[in-house]
């Protein structure tokens, strides 16, 4: 799957979930760690993901909802093996999970 196809999927998710921000997580030592300590604004998400995908980093994302409405996006990045995704925070649900295929 090409980089453009993956990024278009991400853009489609962001169009459906207008205005959501994203939290970025990196796989390390078999678990997910918060990579940024802050959120990415909606307009930064695709640019951030594109740069890492171009370097060969793997990507998945989850759209998280609260009360049935999109709340935020979780971006997951890894190099070798991917740990299991963490559960949604209490009171929230996962609306969508997309994992980009290996390059």
C-alpha positions in Angstrom: 0.0 0.0 0.0 1.4 3.4 -1.0 2.2 6.2 1.4 -0.5 8.3 -0.3 -3.2 5.7 0.3 -2.3 5.4 4.0 -2.3 9.2 4.4 -5.6 9.5 2.6 -7.1 7.0 5.0 -5.8 9.1 7.9 -7.2 12.3 6.3 -10.6 10.5 5.9 -10.7 9.6 9.6 -9.9 13.2 10.4 -12.6 14.6 8.2 -15.2 12.4 9.9 -13.9 13.4 13.3 -13.7 17.1 12.8 -11.4 19.0 15.1 -10.0 16.1 17.1 -6.5 16.3 18.4 -4.0 13.4 18.5 -1.8 11.8 21.1 1.3 10.1 19.8 2.6 6.9 21.3 5.8 5.0 20.6 6.5 1.3 21.1 9.5 0.7 23.4 10.4 -2.3 25.6 7.2 -4.1 24.7 4.9 -1.3 25.7 3.5 2.0 24.5 5.0 5.2 25.8 3.7 8.8 25.4 6.1 10.3 22.8 5.2 13.9 23.0 3.8 14.7 26.4 1.4 17.0 24.5 -1.2 16.8 21.9 -1.0 17.3 18.1 -3.4 19.8 16.7 -5.7 18.5 13.9 -3.8 20.2 11.2 -0.4 18.8 12.4 -1.4 15.1 12.5 -1.0 14.1 8.8 2.3 16.1 8.5 3.7 14.4 11.6 2.7 10.9 10.5 4.0 11.5 6.9 7.5 12.3 8.1 7.7 9.2 10.2 6.3 6.9 7.6 8.8 8.2 5.0 11.5 7.1 7.5 10.1 3.6 7.5 8.3 3.8 10.9 5.1 1.8 11.2 1.8 3.5 12.0 -1.6 2.6 13.4 -4.3 4.9 14.8 -7.4 4.6 16.9 -10.3 7.0 16.9 -11.4 7.3 20.6 -15.0 8.4 21.4 -16.7 9.7 24.5 -20.5 9.5 24.7 -20.4 8.2 21.2 -18.8 11.3 19.7 -15.1 11.4 18.5 -12.9 12.7 21.3 -9.3 12.2 20.1 -7.1 10.2 17.9 -4.3 7.9 19.2 -1.3 7.6 16.8 0.9 4.5 17.4 4.4 4.3 16.0 6.9 1.4 16.1 10.0 0.1 14.4 10.1 -3.7 15.0 7.3 -5.4 16.9 4.0 -3.8 17.9 2.7 -4.3 21.4 -1.1 -4.9 21.9 -3.0 -1.6 21.8 -4.0 -0.3 25.2 -7.7 -0.3 26.1 -9.6 2.9 25.7 -9.6 5.2 28.8 -12.5 4.5 31.2 -15.7 5.9 29.9 -14.5 6.0 26.3 -14.6 3.6 23.4 -12.6 2.8 20.3 -14.6 3.7 17.2 -12.0 2.8 14.7 -8.6 1.1 14.5 -6.5 1.2 11.4 -3.0 -0.3 11.0 -1.0 0.6 7.9 0.5 -2.4 6.3 4.3 -2.9 6.4 6.1 -1.1 3.6 
